Amino acid sequence: MPFPDEQVEWLLNNKPKVLRCSHGLKVIAGLVMMALGFYMGHTHFHLIRAGIRTQGRIIGYHQEQFPSSRSQSFRSTGYIPLVEYRIDDHSVRFQDWLGKPLAGAINIPVNVLYDPANPLVAMIDRRVWNWLPWSPILALGLFLLLVGISALIRSPI
């Protein structure tokens, strides 16, 4: 079986080139993860940074089917809260982004973060949960990007 032995020998003989490629892959993976984190969380970050907090209430739940990663035929059911809050003399309704496995109680008061320029852009204010799942992905992407760039700068050509 000469094939694996030849591959191992080539990798060992070309270690600087292999390491440089791995650093480039870190940069690419970091950029992809940062783009994914931004895509997932730019609206939430805008609401965290510039949103106005107010009191709202859950008025119902919207049943939604989510595909399973294990099987195409199996789907899980989630219940997405429908929330209503008031601005001045009119009410605004929105569907939140985070659901529950079972529908909960109705008329539960919740804190709401909304965009004053577009009140339909809103979410239930969950403090720490506002930052999940997008900010760890963004942070890991930034870490990989910085480690990859640092390694590329320090590695011999």
N, C-alpha and C positions, 0 to 999 in steps of 0.2 A: 504494500500500500504506500506508494511514494507520494500520493496527493497530499495528505495532511502534513507529512514531514517537509515537503517543499514549501507549503504555506507557512509553517512555523519558522522555517529557516529564512524565508523572505521577510517575515515580520521582524525577526531578530536582527537581520542585516540592515533593515530600513527603519530602525526605531525612531529617529528624529522625524522622518516623513510621516510615520504612523501617528506619532504624538501630535504633530501639527494638524493632521486631519481630524483627530479626536477633539482638539481645541476648537477647530472650525465647526464641528458638529455641536459642541456646547453653545457656541454663539448662535447657530441656526435654531437649535432647540429653545434657547432662551428667548429669541425673537418671536418664535411661534407661540410660546407660552404667554409672553407678554401681550401679544395680539389677541389671544384667546381670552385672557383675563380682562383686557380692555373691552372687548366685545361683550363679554358677559356682564361687566360691572359698571360701564360708563354712566348709565342712567342712575344706578344706586349711588355711585360716588357723587354725582351731581346733586341728588337729593340730600345726601349726608352733608355735603358742603354748603349748599345754598337753599335747601328746602325749609319750609316752615312747618313747625309742629302744631298739631291741633288734635282735638278729640273726635273720634269717629265711633262707629259701631258696626259689628258684623251683622249683615241683614240676611245672609243666606250662604249657601255653598254651591259651587258648580262642579258637577261630577266630571272627571276627566280620566281617560284611559291612557296609561303610559306603557310603551312597549318594554318588554323584558329583554335584558341582554343575553339571557340564557336560551330563550326559545322565541321563535316568531309567533307561535300560536298563543303563548301565555302573555297576558297583559295584566298589569296591576292597576287598581283603581285608586285615584286620589281625589280629595275634595278641596277645591280651591276657594278660599273665602271671598265673598262679595262684600265690600265695605262701602259704607256711606258716611260722608262727613259734610258739614255745612260751612259755607263761606258767605258771610253777610246774610243775605236773605234767600239764598238758593242752595240746594243740596247737590253734591257731586258723588257719583258712584264709580267705583273701579273694582277690578279683579286683582287680587294680590298675586304675587309670584310664588309663594311658598304654601303648599297644601298640606293636608293631614291625611293619614290613612283612613280615618273615619270622620264623618261629618260631626262637627261640634255643635254647641248651643248657639242659638240666635240671640241677637240684641246684646251681645257682649261688648262692653266698651273697650276700645283699643286706641293707642296713640298712633297718629298718622303723620307721615312726612309727605308734603306735596310741593310741587313746583308752583310758585306764585304766578309765573308767566303762563303756565299751562296746567291748570288744576287737575286735569285727567291723568297727568303723570304723577303717580302717588304710590306709596307702599306703606304697609304696617311698620311702624317703628319698633324694631326688635333689638335695638342697641347692638350687641356683639354680632347677632345673626345678620345684621345689615351688611356686614363685611364678608359673609360667606356665600358661595364658594369661590368667588372671583378673586379676592385679594390674596389668598395663599398662592393661587396659580400665578398671579401677577408678580408676587414677591419671589417665588421660585424661579420664574423666568428672568427677572432682573438679576438674581444671584448667578444663574447659569451664564447670562450674558457677560456680567462683570468678570467672573472666573475665566471664561473663555477668552475674552479680550486681554485680560492680564496675562494669561498663559501664552497667547499668541505674541504679545509684545516681548515677553521674556525668553521665548524659545528661539534657538538658533535657526537660521534660514537653511 
